[in-house]
């Protein structure tokens, strides 16, 4: 009778199964690190693009509120935010699905760009209003230096006063002030300090100086909120993006200027 024999490997006899060597583990870790390095920037850009889209959609909703307000108020819209003048965001609250009150605006999200950085030293508050309004009131131009004379247009003004409604800015992304040292205040109600900083009415409030060559330290419009620029709600109600260097005085002019 033939005797059958079976060959067994040393590992099976001992019950030990071979694992990864140290070199193999290091190779796997290196591959994962490379893939992460490639994917993270892509994911970050996708997140930024998504936030920019949310910002644009919110501005479009505010644009509808602006137009409804104008229809019920003889074509008038709120402008500058100095003194006790009506704040544009409060005027539009009744026309939005989630309105707030003068005492508490924190339930409102539509006035807050998701890309706006929340200051770390304010843990018990969240920024609510992260946009600035076109409050330019133009005066005569100096014949000597060509300097633009401008003041803040306070209160309500005609929506029909602008040169071109489709190319005239109404709301823009607010600069957070981190780079300028002029931090924007947290706004949660009308009683908060300095709610009057949400208006743009001086050339220095624009991201760049004349010709787009000098970044302004007094800017109130974001120079780098969404891909080196700002989202804009225009007077006709549509929203779009514009590079910071292309945001100039002409975006804010009324018909007579």
Helices and strands as residue ranges (DSSP letters): H 10-14, H 22-72, E 76-78, H 88-92, G 93-95, E 131-134, E 136-141, E 148-152, E 156-158, G 159-161, G 165-167, E 169-173, G 195-197, E 199-200, G 203-205, G 210-212, E 229-234, E 239-243, G 244-246, G 249-252
